[in-house]
């Protein structure tokens, strides 16, 4: 909205205050400033508020607003007087207003820092968290305008409003005066207020996904009149899955006399449906989608799955269509999966929803799956099906314009049916939030991620998200810090997911290996060593081993306290006639399950080679439902249950060609046979429960290669170790507070930015950087310029011999290999000689910019950096100086603020870490001093976001102490922190 002429130009309409929010029940609403154009909306809103709510607001009967009231409540200067409204469908459902006041409670302007605040929420929307969301946003607005406290007068009987203030988490004071409760809230965010805000965000966003996955009714908009096409395919899949809710077919091209289609009610528009529709699946051309969205919004639909293509994946014009689609849906309180989505699945017995293009609903399981790619979604569903695995839920988000992986994490965190969350991501819209949510979720259940588009340097078509400049290796390290299991392929994701969903976490890296093949056991042993595990020598049961021998050996290994996990290797038995017997998989599976039947606390995995039916039998044997009938098929046609996943659609689980979107009558030649209500559909009262797969506790995963089983186990070991450490979080040592001058650093930064000629900030000089770092206890060894030999001698005399002579030209900086550094210069004669050699070899002093520096104790040269990425946040990095970090990329990363545990892990997680701990007989260096330096730098960039980059290079770590020889610092206005403001949905 644009400012009106009545509004002062320097108080222009603050469009950055506009925000979409998710309310407590999962619906969305829009918060925006109130303008002079809202008079009619305000009057209409007030007329729908009960007399009781009006009394609570004005402390007296107040049946209607006067013209003066309307003018006062719609005219604001957006500084001393601000009003915000919550809207759904363009109409007000709640308002909040503040007026700046002085110490006597009279209207005032700055520097007065207190304001009186009042709320009013429509009765029909009370209990949805409207007032709580308004409090967050009006508090943020007030802080921006220099207001530090809110004052409110509340009647004692208005318990709901008192609760809103009490539960906000802000520091508050209460008193009882003149028959009302006087509340004063300090608006500075506290740990409690931030925790309250994030808790509300989690519950609301989880509920918004739950409403999509468990609707009471579904309408498929764009259902063709004859079989074929996207809409008709989704309707067929809904019926085949046995969806427990009501289903409707909608197409404006239906004949007026058509009452049912495939046994479900058929309608020409959503308005013809007399009952509530919770979810709409939209499968019509993009140009007709806005009409359908408006129809859904006006009839109370709660969420949309948009399968239609033609949006951001088509370029700038499509991207704008996509943004308008999201704006339109949210304006009605609806969330969107898509556009260009593949669909959603919920296998819960009470729902049995398959609103997707996957023709076969997965069996019930304990794995939740989110994917941003329809093709990858098809491959994953097909691969999980071949492995005998099941899902709890599935979301294919397509262009991910609204519902994202972050929302899925919110849902998975509290979903009791999900034990493991698998995510295929091609972009991270809010990396800060993803890391926060992933860390919290990973503390209670595994999160496995495959990140696509890692090296393309751009986001995939259709994904309009902020671009992060941090390398993929850094992203991976930050995910590991958050407890995320980052794997490279969807095959590895499924391998890890099956183990984590079916087996307990290992207590350590010790692995027992047993089986009937010495060679396969040795391959497994080697794979364990390669993955950093500690395998015991393989136990060879010989090729004559029977299933009973396997059972006894496994039971013994599980009872052995010297191992933490067991890998069973198996090859087909050789019969008396010399032919391999491959059909004994069920017998071996039963024996293995009997061995673990006692409830072992150790994970077990099986590596097998061509043992027919073993993987399927292992899955079926542990299911709580009756085993599915096993059909015998020729070996050439039998699906290999533990082979590598396909990378495209599987013909057994997806249409041969993508069905077209309906634009009217369907093609004459159907692409799929007509579908009648089958088992599991509402039309079949005898429908039974969906099959249940063995991806819950007790399932023994089977793998066709030792490397895959070991890699999955290694990920489980690392994750289990992270879980144990996360249970006792690290801390920031208190001694830092005594040696840090935070106010002094803030004053320096403010003064230095004030003199910056470029509004984007500036680099600090060497002396400025030394002074700033010194405020945080980071001492940088001084350097003195040496523009000529005489200046070099004077500098050395001042600093004291021995000294180093260095060039500081950008192309030679930190390049000792090019001859730009001379060390251990003991006297004036040696210094003059070194100066001459340097200039003769590399150029004139004006080009080299030589400096003199006192020598530091010998040690290991390292580099410590911190930088702020606008999307990911502040990142702390560490590596050895020179080739290890620059050539080999051997650098470790952690998010700021870093704890003592983060600092210790940071220096130990690089591959070259042994150099710091006495490698090949060298003296170990002072890693405690190095950890302290990392913590001090972390604290600096966390306290002062204006410090956008710091590089300490080299940092020479000696056996006792360390020396920072070089430092560069850049200051700039801090990037916006979307994760610290009031909760809001992203707009891409």
ABEGO torsion letter per residue (X at the ends): XBBBAABBAAABBBAAABBBBBBAAGBBBBBBBBBAAAAAAAAAAAAABBAAAAAAAAGBBBABBBAAAAAAAABBAGAABBBBBBBBGGBBABBBBBBBBBAAGBBBBOABABBBBBBBBBAAABGAGAAAAAAAAAAAAAAAAGBABBBBBBBAABAAAAAAAAAAGBBBBBBBBGGBBBBBBBABBBAAAAAAAAAAAAAAAAAAAAAAABBABBBBBGBBABBEEAAAAAAAAAAAAGBABBBBBBBAABBAABABBGGBBBBABAAABABBBABBBBBBBAAAAAAAAAAAAAAGBABBBBABBGBAAAEAAAAAAAAAAAAAAAAAGBBBBOBGBAEBBBABAAAGBBBBABABBBBBBABBBBBABAAAAAAAAAAAAAAGBBBABBBBAEAGABBBAAAAAAAAAABAABABBBBBBABBABAAAAAAAAAAAAAABBBBBBBBGAAAGBBBBGBBBBBBABBAAAAAAAAAAAGBBBBABAAAAAAAAAAAAABBBBABABBBBBEABAAAAAAAAAAAAAAGBBBBBBBBAEAABBAAAAAAAAAAAAABAABABBBBBBBBBBBAAGBBBAAAAAAAAAAAAAAAAAGBABBBBBBBBGBBGAAAAAAAAABABBBBBBBBBBAAABBBAABBBBABBBAAABBABBBBBBAEBBBABBABBBBBBBBGBAABAABBBBBBBBABBGBBBBBABAAAAAAAAAAAAAAAAAAAAAABBBBBBAAAAAABBAAAAAAAAAAAAAABABAAEBBBBAAAAAAAAAAAGBBBBBBBBBABAAAAAAAAAAAEOBBBBBBABAAABGBAAAGABBBGBABAAAAAAAAAAAAAAAEBAAAAGBBBBBBBBBBBBBBBBBBBBAAAEBBBBBBBBEAAAAAAGBBBBBBOBBBAAAAAAAAAABAAAAAAAGBGGBBBBBAAAAAAAAAAAAAAAAABAABABBBBOBBBBBABEBBBABBBBBBBBBBBBAAABBBBBBBX
